[in-house]
C-alpha cells in the first residue's frame, strides 16, 4: 500500500486478502495435492520408542521440545511411546503403549 492511507485503499487491500484466502480455501478443498502443499502433512517423529532424527531435523524440532510434549502426556520414558506425530497445526500428539502391549513384549 505504500504511503496510501485512504479508507478506499484499505478496503481494496482487505478485499484482496479476503479473495486470496477464499481462493486458497477452495483450491485446497478441491485438490488434495494443493492441500498438502499449503497445509503440509503430519510427520511421525517417534515410532515404537525410536526417535526419527531425520524427521526431527527436517521439521526443526529439538529433543527438548519432544521431551516436553512427552511430559505433558505424563510419559517419562521413550520406551512407553508407541508414536509421536507432529500435526499440521504444530502440536505434537503422543500415543502411549498400553499395558497389554507391554506385557506381551510388543514394542
Buried (B, 14 or more C-beta within 10 A) or exposed (E): EEEEEEEEEEEEEEEEEEEEEEEBEEBBEEEEEBBEEEEBEEBEBBBEBEBBEEBBEEBEBEEEBBEEBBEEBEBEEBEBBBBBBBEEEEEBEBEBBEEEBEEEEEE
